[in-house]
Amino acid sequence: MGLLLSTLKRNDDPSLPLSFPSSKSSSSSSKSNKLFLLKILPKLFSMTFNSIVDFGWSVMKSTFLEDDETPIRSNVEGVEFLPTTISHVSFSIQHIKEIKSKLGVTINDVICGIIFYGIRLYMEERDYKSRKLKSTAMAILNTRKVRDYRTVQDMLKTNAKGVWGNNISYLHVSVPKLQDNPISNPLQFVKKAHKSIKRKRNSFATILIEKLLRMEHKLKGPEEVAKNIHRTVRNSSLLISNMVGPMEQMALANHPIKGFFFTLCGLPQSLVVTIMSYMGMLRVTIATEEGFIDDQKLVLNLNKAFETILHEAEMM
């Protein structure tokens, strides 16, 4: 992404750098050390327990624990080689922020809740019994120490570890069932996504997974790591990955860019969801197994989920 963005300029003023939404969170430093210790010790025990549980579950998902066959998971052997349909749906970041403020969650929580709710609506529409079946989303996480994008010039100037190459981990998030979250209360999908993601991100599971992959790479080689990741992806129902894009309009060789997206190919799944922010909009791209998933109905249900959750949040 650093290489790509190094070739792009701001459309309004090429001399200015592209700017990105800030990911920094505010923190209070006025608390006393004693109060801090009283609060951190229970959290530390909780994090340790959650880390063991989440890491163990991820290992099982990488070996023998599979999701059920559903309208979004065909479980066909060699699904990664079948034709794929690419579709898009866009949401206003301003509306996403309104939901975020009302519920006291993050933007990622809101978009995950919308996606999960839309997927469940689609699954129920295709097969009512699937509302009781197990589906898991595999979220890809960036674990590099350098959080922002670097230009090629900046990367060449530094030898800091974590600047080059892929540094990723993942976490598994259960897609809430409609039987657990009545349609009359769709905001529960956002709240459950927030609770699950917060718990897993505050555990050491993602760090342990990354260490495990690195150790396996060192001891057994890249082919075994590839088999492990392939099996892990296959045992889940969908993969979710997101990237932060510029807030201003970009231009390539003085040609304004109206929009852009990314997706992932060659994954052993019937559904892959990628999210990209750009110019105040979130574009959700869905790559679906052609002939198995009705991409147009899925898009309609994602839009319905967004409108319903936005309406419910505004009524709070």
N, C-alpha and C positions, 0 to 999 in steps of 0.2 A: 504493500500500500504506500510505503514511503517513496518507492520508485515511481509508482503511478502518479501520486500527487505532486511529485517533483516536476512532472511534465505539464501540470495544469496551473492556470493562473486565475486570479479573481477577474470576473468579467467586468466589474465596475471600475477597478483600478488594479492593473497587473503588477504595480509596484508594491502593493500591500500583500502580506501573507494571508493565506486562508485561515480562518478561525473555526474552532470546534467547540461544542458545548462542554462546559467544565464538568469534570467528574469528581471534584473535590467536595468533601462533606464537611460541614462545620462541626467543631468539637469544642466543648467547654473545658477550660483548664482551671476553673475556680473551685473545684471540689477538693476537699481535704484528702490527704493520703489515707487516713483511717477509713473515711467513707468509701474511698475508691477500693480499698482492700476488702471491705465488707461486701461490696457489690461484685468484685471481680472473682473472688474465691468460688462462690456457687456457680458462676458462669464457667469457670475453668473446669470444674467437675462435670458440668453439663456438656461442655464442648468435648471433653475427653470421651464421655459415654457416647455422644452423638457421632463422634469421629469413628469409633469402633463399629458402631451399627451401620453407618453410611458406607464406610470402606468395605465392610463385609458384604453388604448388599451389592455394591458395585462389582466386587469379585465374583459373586454368584451370577450377576447379570452377564459377566464376561465368560462364564463357563456353561452353566446348565439352566439358569432361570430365564425362561422366555415369556414374552407377552402373548396374550391370546390372539387368535386370528379374528380380525375385525374388518369392518368396511374401510379401514385405513391401513391394514396390514394383511397382505395376501399370503405372506410366508412362502412365496414361490421361490424355488431354487434358481439362482442366477438372475434374480430380479434386477440387479444392477446393470445387466446387459440388455434389458428390455427398453423399448421406446419410452421417452418421458415427455410430459406436457408441462410447459412453463406458463404460470398465470400470476397475476399481480392484484393486490388490493392496497389502497393507500389511505392512511388516517392522518388527520391534523394533529401535530404535536401539541398545539394549544389545547385541543380537546383532551388529549391524553393527560396533559398537565392538570387540567381541571379535575379529572377523575382522581389523579394522584393526590392532589391537595385535599379533596373531599375524604379520601379513605386513609390518608396518612401513610402511603406506600411509595414505592419507586416507580419510575417509568417502565423499567423492565418487568416489574410485577404486573402492571396494568396491561401491557401488551401480551404477556404470557397468559393472563387471565382471559383476555379477549380471544386469543388463539385457542386455548383449551375449551372455552365455552362454545366457540364456533365449531370446533371439531366434534364435540359431543352432540351438538344439535344435528350436524351432518350424519354422524353415526346412527343416531336415533331415527332420523328420517329414512336412512337406507335399511336399517335392521333394528327394530325396537329392542330385541333381546341384547343388543350390543351395549346398551346402557349399563349393564351389569358386568361387562367384561373388563379385563385389566389392560390398561394402556400406559406406557411409560415414555416420556420425552427425554432425550439425551441432549443436554445443553453443553455446548463447547465453551470453554473458558480460556481466556488469555492469561498466562502466568508469567509473562516476561516482566522484568524489573522496570523496563522503560515503558510507561503507559501511553505516552502520546506518540504520534507519527513523527518519524525523523526523515529529513531529506537525505538524499544520497551523500551529499557533501558532509552533513553532520555525522553520518554513520562511518564515513571513511576517516573522519578525524578522531574517532574514539575506538578503543578496543574493549569497551565495557561488555562484560558478559551479559547475554540476553538481548543484544541488539539485533543479531543476525539469526536467521533460521526460525523454525517453528518451536514455540514454547507454549504448549497447550496442556490442558487437563479437561476433565468433564465431570458432570454430576447428573444423576438420574432424578427426575421429578415425575411423580405419579400424576397422571391426568385425572382430575377429580371426576367422579361419576355423577350423572344427573340424579340418580337415586339418593346420593348424599347431599346434593345441592339442588333443591327444587327450582324449577324454572322461574317460579315467582320471586326467587331471590338470587339472581345471577351475579350480584356483587360478591357472593361467597366464593366464586371462582377466582376473583382477584385476590381476596383475602387469603384463600388457601394457597394460592401461588406465592404470595408474599411470605406467609408463614413457612412454607416448605423451602423456598429458595434462601430465605434469611438463615434458617437453621443449618442448611447444608453449606452455605458459604461461610458461616461462622464456625464450622468444624474444620478439622485437619484432613478430611477425607480427600479433597482435591489435591492437596500437597502430597499425600501418601500415594495417590494414584499416579501422579507425575513421577515420583521417585521410583515407584514400581516399574513403570514403563522404561525409565532410564536404566534401571538395573537390568531389566530383561534385555534391553538393547545391547548393553555391555556384555552380558553373559551369553546370550543366545543369538544376537544379531538382529538386524532390521526386519528380516522375513518373519521371525516369530512375533515381533511387536505388531507387524502388519496383520498377521493372522488373529492376534488377540483383539486388536481394534475392530477388525472386520466382524469377528464373532460378537463383540459387544454391541456394535451398531445393529447387526442383524437381529439380535435378541430384543431390541427396543422397537417401538412403533413408529417413532419419528425423531428427527434430529432438528434442533433449533440452534442457529448461530446468528449473531448480530454484529454489526460494525457501525461506528459513528462516522458520519460524513460531515462535510463543511456546512456552515450556516449560510454562506453566500453562494451565489451562482458562480460556477466555474466556467472556464473557457479553454478549449483546446485549439491552438493555432488560430486564436481570435474567433473561434466558432463557439457560441454559447451552448452549454450543455443543459438541456431541459430536465434530464433525470438519468439515473443509472442504478444498477442493481448488481448483485452477485448471487450465485448459487453454487451448489456442490454436486459434482457428477460422480457416477461410479460407486454410489453407496448402496448396500444391500437392503434398501428400504423402499416402501411404496410411497412415502411422503417425506419430503425434506422442506423445512421452513427456514428462510433467511430474511433478515430484517436490516434495512439500511435507512439512515436518516439523511435528509438533504433538503435544504431550503425550507425548513419548517414543516416538512412532511415525513412520515414514516412509511416507507414502501415495504410491504410484506410480500415476498416472492415465494410461491409454492411450486415445487417440482413434484409432480405426481406420476404414478405408474399409469401409462396410457391404456385405456380400455378397462381399468379396474376402478379407479377413482374418478368420479364425475367432478372435474375441476371447477366447472361453472357453478354447480350446486354448492360446492365447498366455499367458493368465493362469496356467494349469496349469503351463506350461513355465517361467514366471518363478518360481513357487513352488518348482518342482523344482530350478531353478538355485540359488535361495537356500538350500534345505535341503542340497543337495549341497556347495556351497561352505562353508557353516557346518560341516558334518560333517567335511570335509577339513581345515578350519582347526583344529578341536578335536582332530584326530588328530595334529597336528604336535607 
